[in-house]
Amino acid sequence: MKQISLLGCGWLGFPLAKSLLENGFVVKGSTTSVAKISTLKEAGIIPFLIHIEEKKIVGEMASFLENSSLLIIDIPPKLRGNSSALSMTFVSKIKSLLPFIENSTIEKILFVSSTSVYADDNSFISEATQPQSETESGKQLLLAEQLLQAHRQTTVIRFGGLIGDDRHPIHFLSGRNNIENPAAPINLIHQTDCIGIIHRIIETNCWNETFNAVAPYHPTRKEYYTRKAIDLNLAIPLFDESKPSVGKTILSEKLIEKLNYTFKLTQL
Protein backbone atom coordinates (compact mmCIF):
# COMPACT_ATOMS: atom_id res chain seq x y z
CA MET A 1 0.00 0.00 0.00
CA LYS A 2 1.33 3.41 -0.99
CA GLN A 3 1.83 5.96 1.78
CA ILE A 4 2.33 9.71 1.55
CA SER A 5 3.23 12.19 4.29
CA LEU A 6 1.56 15.56 3.70
CA LEU A 7 3.02 18.40 5.74
CA GLY A 8 0.34 21.06 6.03
CA CYS A 9 -3.33 20.08 5.83
CA GLY A 10 -4.65 23.58 5.31
CA TRP A 11 -6.81 25.15 2.60
CA LEU A 12 -5.13 23.14 -0.17
CA GLY A 13 -3.54 20.31 1.81
CA PHE A 14 -6.73 18.99 3.42
CA PRO A 15 -8.76 18.47 0.21
CA LEU A 16 -5.60 17.17 -1.45
CA ALA A 17 -5.20 14.58 1.32
CA LYS A 18 -8.83 13.46 0.91
CA SER A 19 -8.34 13.20 -2.85
CA LEU A 20 -5.21 11.07 -2.38
CA LEU A 21 -7.15 8.78 -0.04
CA GLU A 22 -9.81 8.34 -2.72
CA ASN A 23 -7.04 7.26 -5.10
CA GLY A 24 -5.83 4.46 -2.84
CA PHE A 25 -3.04 6.14 -0.89
CA VAL A 26 -2.51 5.98 2.84
CA VAL A 27 -2.04 9.57 3.98
CA LYS A 28 -0.34 10.93 7.07
CA GLY A 29 -1.30 14.56 7.49
CA SER A 30 0.03 17.27 9.76
CA THR A 31 -1.70 20.23 11.36
CA THR A 32 -0.74 22.88 13.90
CA SER A 33 -4.29 22.93 15.31
CA VAL A 34 -5.35 20.61 18.12
CA ALA A 35 -8.97 21.15 17.08
CA LYS A 36 -8.27 19.86 13.56
CA ILE A 37 -6.86 16.50 14.70
CA SER A 38 -10.35 14.98 14.94
CA THR A 39 -11.29 16.45 11.53
CA LEU A 40 -8.31 14.73 9.89
CA LYS A 41 -9.02 11.47 11.66
CA GLU A 42 -12.70 11.50 10.62
CA ALA A 43 -11.61 11.99 7.01
CA GLY A 44 -9.40 8.89 7.18
CA ILE A 45 -6.11 10.81 7.39
CA ILE A 46 -3.57 9.65 9.99
CA PRO A 47 -3.20 12.90 11.99
CA PHE A 48 -0.06 14.43 13.48
CA LEU A 49 0.22 17.62 15.52
CA ILE A 50 3.45 19.24 14.33
CA HIS A 51 4.86 22.73 14.84
CA ILE A 52 7.94 23.60 12.79
CA GLU A 53 10.00 26.31 14.44
CA GLU A 54 13.24 27.96 13.36
CA LYS A 55 15.48 25.80 15.54
CA LYS A 56 13.34 22.79 16.44
CA ILE A 57 10.30 20.74 15.52
CA VAL A 58 7.62 20.12 18.11
CA GLY A 59 5.82 16.86 17.39
CA GLU A 60 6.53 13.33 16.21
CA MET A 61 8.24 14.19 12.93
CA ALA A 62 10.11 10.87 12.68
CA SER A 63 6.85 8.93 13.06
CA PHE A 64 5.13 11.27 10.61
CA LEU A 65 7.69 10.40 7.92
CA GLU A 66 8.06 6.71 8.81
CA ASN A 67 7.35 4.27 5.95
CA SER A 68 6.43 7.04 3.49
CA SER A 69 8.36 7.36 0.23
CA LEU A 70 6.85 10.74 -0.75
CA LEU A 71 6.70 13.94 1.30
CA ILE A 72 4.45 16.77 0.14
CA ILE A 73 5.33 20.10 1.76
CA ASP A 74 2.53 22.66 1.68
CA ILE A 75 3.32 25.20 4.38
CA PRO A 76 3.22 28.91 3.49
CA PRO A 77 6.01 31.27 4.60
CA LYS A 78 3.49 33.62 6.33
CA LEU A 79 5.99 36.44 6.29
CA ARG A 80 4.89 39.94 7.16
CA GLY A 81 6.57 43.24 7.94
CA ASN A 82 10.07 44.55 7.30
CA SER A 83 12.28 42.05 5.49
CA SER A 84 15.39 42.87 7.54
CA ALA A 85 13.58 41.91 10.73
CA LEU A 86 12.32 38.63 9.28
CA SER A 87 15.78 37.11 8.94
CA MET A 88 15.58 33.64 7.36
CA THR A 89 12.52 32.39 9.22
CA PHE A 90 11.03 30.10 6.57
CA VAL A 91 14.39 28.84 5.32
CA SER A 92 15.34 28.00 8.91
CA LYS A 93 12.17 25.94 9.24
CA ILE A 94 13.00 23.99 6.09
CA LYS A 95 16.55 23.45 7.39
CA SER A 96 15.13 21.99 10.59
CA LEU A 97 13.29 19.40 8.47
CA LEU A 98 16.34 18.17 6.60
CA PRO A 99 17.86 15.88 9.29
CA PHE A 100 14.50 14.12 9.67
CA ILE A 101 14.22 13.66 5.92
CA GLU A 102 17.79 12.36 5.72
CA ASN A 103 17.02 9.71 8.35
CA SER A 104 13.68 8.66 6.89
CA THR A 105 12.30 6.48 4.11
CA ILE A 106 11.41 9.59 2.07
CA GLU A 107 12.75 9.26 -1.48
CA LYS A 108 10.90 12.09 -3.22
CA ILE A 109 9.56 15.51 -2.25
CA LEU A 110 6.86 17.64 -3.82
CA PHE A 111 7.24 21.25 -2.67
CA VAL A 112 4.43 23.77 -3.07
CA SER A 113 6.04 27.10 -3.96
CA SER A 114 4.77 30.30 -5.57
CA THR A 115 5.19 32.49 -8.63
CA SER A 116 6.23 35.22 -6.16
CA VAL A 117 9.80 34.00 -6.80
CA TYR A 118 9.64 36.00 -10.06
CA ALA A 119 9.85 39.78 -10.41
CA ASP A 120 7.01 41.98 -11.65
CA ASP A 121 8.78 43.27 -14.76
CA ASN A 122 5.94 43.13 -17.30
CA SER A 123 7.49 40.13 -19.04
CA PHE A 124 6.35 36.65 -20.00
CA ILE A 125 7.64 34.16 -17.42
CA SER A 126 8.58 30.55 -18.11
CA GLU A 127 10.54 28.13 -15.97
CA ALA A 128 13.65 29.23 -17.88
CA THR A 129 13.24 32.76 -16.47
CA GLN A 130 15.74 33.56 -13.73
CA PRO A 131 13.82 34.18 -10.49
CA GLN A 132 14.36 37.68 -9.13
CA SER A 133 11.87 38.02 -6.30
CA GLU A 134 11.00 41.45 -4.94
CA THR A 135 9.36 40.07 -1.78
CA GLU A 136 10.86 38.43 1.28
CA SER A 137 8.51 35.46 1.04
CA GLY A 138 9.49 34.91 -2.60
CA LYS A 139 13.19 35.04 -1.75
CA GLN A 140 12.79 32.52 1.04
CA LEU A 141 10.66 30.20 -1.07
CA LEU A 142 13.39 30.13 -3.71
CA LEU A 143 16.05 29.28 -1.13
CA ALA A 144 13.78 26.57 0.28
CA GLU A 145 13.34 25.10 -3.20
CA GLN A 146 17.12 24.93 -3.63
CA LEU A 147 17.67 23.34 -0.23
CA LEU A 148 15.17 20.57 -0.87
CA GLN A 149 16.37 19.92 -4.42
CA ALA A 150 19.88 19.38 -3.05
CA HIS A 151 18.74 16.65 -0.65
CA ARG A 152 16.12 14.56 -2.46
CA GLN A 153 14.45 14.09 -5.83
CA THR A 154 12.26 17.18 -5.56
CA THR A 155 9.62 18.58 -7.88
CA VAL A 156 8.64 22.19 -7.25
CA ILE A 157 5.24 23.60 -8.20
CA ARG A 158 5.09 27.38 -8.39
CA PHE A 159 1.39 28.13 -8.08
CA GLY A 160 -0.11 31.48 -8.98
CA GLY A 161 -2.87 33.09 -6.92
CA LEU A 162 -4.96 30.35 -5.32
CA ILE A 163 -8.71 30.56 -5.69
CA GLY A 164 -11.60 28.22 -4.95
CA ASP A 165 -15.32 28.11 -4.33
CA ASP A 166 -14.72 29.57 -0.85
CA ARG A 167 -11.77 31.80 -1.72
CA HIS A 168 -11.55 34.62 -4.24
CA PRO A 169 -9.73 37.99 -4.14
CA ILE A 170 -12.80 39.87 -5.39
CA HIS A 171 -14.28 39.64 -1.90
CA PHE A 172 -11.28 41.61 -0.61
CA LEU A 173 -11.15 44.05 -3.53
CA SER A 174 -14.88 44.74 -3.84
CA GLY A 175 -15.72 48.39 -3.18
CA ARG A 176 -12.12 49.46 -2.68
CA ASN A 177 -10.64 52.53 -4.34
CA ASN A 178 -7.25 53.35 -5.89
CA ILE A 179 -6.25 49.74 -6.54
CA GLU A 180 -2.90 49.63 -8.30
CA ASN A 181 -1.86 47.93 -11.54
CA PRO A 182 -5.18 47.86 -13.44
CA ALA A 183 -3.49 46.75 -16.69
CA ALA A 184 -1.45 43.96 -15.12
CA PRO A 185 -2.52 40.42 -16.13
CA ILE A 186 -4.04 38.00 -13.63
CA ASN A 187 -2.22 34.78 -12.80
CA LEU A 188 -4.68 32.60 -10.91
CA ILE A 189 -5.30 28.89 -10.48
CA HIS A 190 -8.29 27.06 -9.04
CA GLN A 191 -7.94 24.59 -6.18
CA THR A 192 -9.33 21.85 -8.43
CA ASP A 193 -6.42 22.25 -10.86
CA CYS A 194 -3.87 22.48 -8.04
CA ILE A 195 -4.98 19.05 -6.87
CA GLY A 196 -5.20 17.69 -10.41
CA ILE A 197 -1.64 18.78 -11.22
CA ILE A 198 -0.25 17.21 -8.04
CA HIS A 199 -2.00 13.95 -8.89
CA ARG A 200 -0.56 14.07 -12.40
CA ILE A 201 3.00 14.54 -11.10
CA ILE A 202 2.61 11.52 -8.83
CA GLU A 203 0.95 9.41 -11.54
CA THR A 204 3.68 10.14 -14.10
CA ASN A 205 6.51 9.85 -11.56
CA CYS A 206 7.77 13.23 -12.69
CA TRP A 207 10.56 14.28 -10.33
CA ASN A 208 13.47 16.72 -10.33
CA GLU A 209 11.32 19.25 -12.19
CA THR A 210 10.06 22.78 -11.64
CA PHE A 211 6.65 23.78 -12.95
CA ASN A 212 4.81 27.07 -13.16
CA ALA A 213 1.14 26.38 -12.47
CA VAL A 214 -1.27 29.11 -13.54
CA ALA A 215 -4.46 28.84 -15.60
CA PRO A 216 -3.83 29.93 -19.21
CA TYR A 217 -6.16 32.91 -18.84
CA HIS A 218 -4.70 36.39 -18.41
CA PRO A 219 -7.16 39.29 -18.73
CA THR A 220 -6.17 42.52 -17.04
CA ARG A 221 -6.87 43.01 -13.35
CA LYS A 222 -9.36 45.78 -14.08
CA GLU A 223 -11.21 43.76 -16.72
CA TYR A 224 -11.30 40.58 -14.65
CA TYR A 225 -12.23 41.96 -11.24
CA THR A 226 -14.82 44.35 -12.66
CA ARG A 227 -16.56 41.48 -14.43
CA LYS A 228 -16.28 39.25 -11.38
CA ALA A 229 -17.86 41.91 -9.15
CA ILE A 230 -20.75 42.30 -11.58
CA ASP A 231 -21.23 38.51 -11.82
CA LEU A 232 -21.41 38.22 -8.01
CA ASN A 233 -23.47 41.40 -7.52
CA LEU A 234 -20.69 43.04 -5.50
CA ALA A 235 -19.48 46.62 -5.42
CA ILE A 236 -17.15 47.27 -8.35
CA PRO A 237 -13.53 47.94 -7.35
CA LEU A 238 -12.02 51.18 -8.63
CA PHE A 239 -8.48 51.24 -9.99
CA ASP A 240 -5.76 53.88 -9.99
CA GLU A 241 -4.82 54.48 -13.61
CA SER A 242 -2.55 57.44 -12.93
CA LYS A 243 0.59 55.28 -12.77
CA PRO A 244 1.97 52.64 -15.14
CA SER A 245 0.93 49.08 -14.28
CA VAL A 246 3.50 46.48 -13.34
CA GLY A 247 3.00 42.74 -13.36
CA LYS A 248 3.95 39.59 -15.22
CA THR A 249 2.38 36.86 -17.33
CA ILE A 250 3.12 33.39 -16.00
CA LEU A 251 3.29 30.70 -18.68
CA SER A 252 2.35 27.08 -17.92
CA GLU A 253 3.22 25.49 -21.27
CA LYS A 254 5.86 23.19 -19.77
CA LEU A 255 3.33 21.71 -17.36
CA ILE A 256 0.71 21.27 -20.09
CA GLU A 257 3.17 19.57 -22.44
CA LYS A 258 5.31 17.48 -20.08
CA LEU A 259 2.45 16.25 -17.90
CA ASN A 260 -0.09 16.18 -20.74
CA TYR A 261 -2.33 18.14 -18.41
CA THR A 262 -5.54 19.91 -19.42
CA PHE A 263 -6.74 22.65 -17.09
CA LYS A 264 -10.24 21.94 -15.80
CA LEU A 265 -11.09 25.54 -14.87
CA THR A 266 -9.74 28.37 -17.01
CA GLN A 267 -12.44 31.06 -17.02
CA LEU A 268 -12.20 31.34 -13.22
C-alpha positions as CSV (number, residue, x, y, z in Angstrom):
1,M,0.0,0.0,0.0
2,K,1.3,3.4,-1.0
3,Q,1.8,6.0,1.8
4,I,2.3,9.7,1.6
5,S,3.2,12.2,4.3
6,L,1.6,15.6,3.7
7,L,3.0,18.4,5.7
8,G,0.3,21.1,6.0
9,C,-3.3,20.1,5.8
10,G,-4.7,23.6,5.3
11,W,-6.8,25.2,2.6
12,L,-5.1,23.1,-0.2
13,G,-3.5,20.3,1.8
14,F,-6.7,19.0,3.4
15,P,-8.8,18.5,0.2
16,L,-5.6,17.2,-1.4
17,A,-5.2,14.6,1.3
18,K,-8.8,13.5,0.9
19,S,-8.3,13.2,-2.8
20,L,-5.2,11.1,-2.4
21,L,-7.1,8.8,0.0
22,E,-9.8,8.3,-2.7
23,N,-7.0,7.3,-5.1
24,G,-5.8,4.5,-2.8
25,F,-3.0,6.1,-0.9
26,V,-2.5,6.0,2.8
27,V,-2.0,9.6,4.0
28,K,-0.3,10.9,7.1
29,G,-1.3,14.6,7.5
30,S,0.0,17.3,9.8
31,T,-1.7,20.2,11.4
32,T,-0.7,22.9,13.9
33,S,-4.3,22.9,15.3
34,V,-5.3,20.6,18.1
35,A,-9.0,21.2,17.1
36,K,-8.3,19.9,13.6
37,I,-6.9,16.5,14.7
38,S,-10.3,15.0,14.9
39,T,-11.3,16.5,11.5
40,L,-8.3,14.7,9.9
41,K,-9.0,11.5,11.7
42,E,-12.7,11.5,10.6
43,A,-11.6,12.0,7.0
44,G,-9.4,8.9,7.2
45,I,-6.1,10.8,7.4
46,I,-3.6,9.7,10.0
47,P,-3.2,12.9,12.0
48,F,-0.1,14.4,13.5
49,L,0.2,17.6,15.5
50,I,3.5,19.2,14.3
51,H,4.9,22.7,14.8
52,I,7.9,23.6,12.8
53,E,10.0,26.3,14.4
54,E,13.2,28.0,13.4
55,K,15.5,25.8,15.5
56,K,13.3,22.8,16.4
57,I,10.3,20.7,15.5
58,V,7.6,20.1,18.1
59,G,5.8,16.9,17.4
60,E,6.5,13.3,16.2
61,M,8.2,14.2,12.9
62,A,10.1,10.9,12.7
63,S,6.8,8.9,13.1
64,F,5.1,11.3,10.6
65,L,7.7,10.4,7.9
66,E,8.1,6.7,8.8
67,N,7.4,4.3,6.0
68,S,6.4,7.0,3.5
69,S,8.4,7.4,0.2
70,L,6.9,10.7,-0.7
71,L,6.7,13.9,1.3
72,I,4.4,16.8,0.1
73,I,5.3,20.1,1.8
74,D,2.5,22.7,1.7
75,I,3.3,25.2,4.4
76,P,3.2,28.9,3.5
77,P,6.0,31.3,4.6
78,K,3.5,33.6,6.3
79,L,6.0,36.4,6.3
80,R,4.9,39.9,7.2
81,G,6.6,43.2,7.9
82,N,10.1,44.5,7.3
83,S,12.3,42.0,5.5
84,S,15.4,42.9,7.5
85,A,13.6,41.9,10.7
86,L,12.3,38.6,9.3
87,S,15.8,37.1,8.9
88,M,15.6,33.6,7.4
89,T,12.5,32.4,9.2
90,F,11.0,30.1,6.6
91,V,14.4,28.8,5.3
92,S,15.3,28.0,8.9
93,K,12.2,25.9,9.2
94,I,13.0,24.0,6.1
95,K,16.6,23.4,7.4
96,S,15.1,22.0,10.6
97,L,13.3,19.4,8.5
98,L,16.3,18.2,6.6
99,P,17.9,15.9,9.3
100,F,14.5,14.1,9.7
101,I,14.2,13.7,5.9
102,E,17.8,12.4,5.7
103,N,17.0,9.7,8.4
104,S,13.7,8.7,6.9
105,T,12.3,6.5,4.1
106,I,11.4,9.6,2.1
107,E,12.7,9.3,-1.5
108,K,10.9,12.1,-3.2
109,I,9.6,15.5,-2.3
110,L,6.9,17.6,-3.8
111,F,7.2,21.2,-2.7
112,V,4.4,23.8,-3.1
113,S,6.0,27.1,-4.0
114,S,4.8,30.3,-5.6
115,T,5.2,32.5,-8.6
116,S,6.2,35.2,-6.2
117,V,9.8,34.0,-6.8
118,Y,9.6,36.0,-10.1
119,A,9.8,39.8,-10.4
120,D,7.0,42.0,-11.7
121,D,8.8,43.3,-14.8
122,N,5.9,43.1,-17.3
123,S,7.5,40.1,-19.0
124,F,6.3,36.6,-20.0
125,I,7.6,34.2,-17.4
126,S,8.6,30.5,-18.1
127,E,10.5,28.1,-16.0
128,A,13.7,29.2,-17.9
129,T,13.2,32.8,-16.5
130,Q,15.7,33.6,-13.7
131,P,13.8,34.2,-10.5
132,Q,14.4,37.7,-9.1
133,S,11.9,38.0,-6.3
134,E,11.0,41.5,-4.9
135,T,9.4,40.1,-1.8
136,E,10.9,38.4,1.3
137,S,8.5,35.5,1.0
138,G,9.5,34.9,-2.6
139,K,13.2,35.0,-1.8
140,Q,12.8,32.5,1.0
141,L,10.7,30.2,-1.1
142,L,13.4,30.1,-3.7
143,L,16.0,29.3,-1.1
144,A,13.8,26.6,0.3
145,E,13.3,25.1,-3.2
146,Q,17.1,24.9,-3.6
147,L,17.7,23.3,-0.2
148,L,15.2,20.6,-0.9
149,Q,16.4,19.9,-4.4
150,A,19.9,19.4,-3.1
151,H,18.7,16.7,-0.7
152,R,16.1,14.6,-2.5
153,Q,14.4,14.1,-5.8
154,T,12.3,17.2,-5.6
155,T,9.6,18.6,-7.9
156,V,8.6,22.2,-7.3
157,I,5.2,23.6,-8.2
158,R,5.1,27.4,-8.4
159,F,1.4,28.1,-8.1
160,G,-0.1,31.5,-9.0
161,G,-2.9,33.1,-6.9
162,L,-5.0,30.3,-5.3
163,I,-8.7,30.6,-5.7
164,G,-11.6,28.2,-4.9
165,D,-15.3,28.1,-4.3
166,D,-14.7,29.6,-0.9
167,R,-11.8,31.8,-1.7
168,H,-11.6,34.6,-4.2
169,P,-9.7,38.0,-4.1
170,I,-12.8,39.9,-5.4
171,H,-14.3,39.6,-1.9
172,F,-11.3,41.6,-0.6
173,L,-11.1,44.0,-3.5
174,S,-14.9,44.7,-3.8
175,G,-15.7,48.4,-3.2
176,R,-12.1,49.5,-2.7
177,N,-10.6,52.5,-4.3
178,N,-7.3,53.3,-5.9
179,I,-6.2,49.7,-6.5
180,E,-2.9,49.6,-8.3
181,N,-1.9,47.9,-11.5
182,P,-5.2,47.9,-13.4
183,A,-3.5,46.8,-16.7
184,A,-1.5,44.0,-15.1
185,P,-2.5,40.4,-16.1
186,I,-4.0,38.0,-13.6
187,N,-2.2,34.8,-12.8
188,L,-4.7,32.6,-10.9
189,I,-5.3,28.9,-10.5
190,H,-8.3,27.1,-9.0
191,Q,-7.9,24.6,-6.2
192,T,-9.3,21.8,-8.4
193,D,-6.4,22.2,-10.9
194,C,-3.9,22.5,-8.0
195,I,-5.0,19.0,-6.9
196,G,-5.2,17.7,-10.4
197,I,-1.6,18.8,-11.2
198,I,-0.2,17.2,-8.0
199,H,-2.0,13.9,-8.9
200,R,-0.6,14.1,-12.4
201,I,3.0,14.5,-11.1
202,I,2.6,11.5,-8.8
203,E,0.9,9.4,-11.5
204,T,3.7,10.1,-14.1
205,N,6.5,9.8,-11.6
206,C,7.8,13.2,-12.7
207,W,10.6,14.3,-10.3
208,N,13.5,16.7,-10.3
209,E,11.3,19.2,-12.2
210,T,10.1,22.8,-11.6
211,F,6.7,23.8,-13.0
212,N,4.8,27.1,-13.2
213,A,1.1,26.4,-12.5
214,V,-1.3,29.1,-13.5
215,A,-4.5,28.8,-15.6
216,P,-3.8,29.9,-19.2
217,Y,-6.2,32.9,-18.8
218,H,-4.7,36.4,-18.4
219,P,-7.2,39.3,-18.7
220,T,-6.2,42.5,-17.0
221,R,-6.9,43.0,-13.4
222,K,-9.4,45.8,-14.1
223,E,-11.2,43.8,-16.7
224,Y,-11.3,40.6,-14.6
225,Y,-12.2,42.0,-11.2
226,T,-14.8,44.4,-12.7
227,R,-16.6,41.5,-14.4
228,K,-16.3,39.2,-11.4
229,A,-17.9,41.9,-9.2
230,I,-20.8,42.3,-11.6
231,D,-21.2,38.5,-11.8
232,L,-21.4,38.2,-8.0
233,N,-23.5,41.4,-7.5
234,L,-20.7,43.0,-5.5
235,A,-19.5,46.6,-5.4
236,I,-17.2,47.3,-8.3
237,P,-13.5,47.9,-7.4
238,L,-12.0,51.2,-8.6
239,F,-8.5,51.2,-10.0
240,D,-5.8,53.9,-10.0
241,E,-4.8,54.5,-13.6
242,S,-2.5,57.4,-12.9
243,K,0.6,55.3,-12.8
244,P,2.0,52.6,-15.1
245,S,0.9,49.1,-14.3
246,V,3.5,46.5,-13.3
247,G,3.0,42.7,-13.4
248,K,4.0,39.6,-15.2
249,T,2.4,36.9,-17.3
250,I,3.1,33.4,-16.0
251,L,3.3,30.7,-18.7
252,S,2.4,27.1,-17.9
253,E,3.2,25.5,-21.3
254,K,5.9,23.2,-19.8
255,L,3.3,21.7,-17.4
256,I,0.7,21.3,-20.1
257,E,3.2,19.6,-22.4
258,K,5.3,17.5,-20.1
259,L,2.5,16.3,-17.9
260,N,-0.1,16.2,-20.7
261,Y,-2.3,18.1,-18.4
262,T,-5.5,19.9,-19.4
263,F,-6.7,22.6,-17.1
264,K,-10.2,21.9,-15.8
265,L,-11.1,25.5,-14.9
266,T,-9.7,28.4,-17.0
267,Q,-12.4,31.1,-17.0
268,L,-12.2,31.3,-13.2
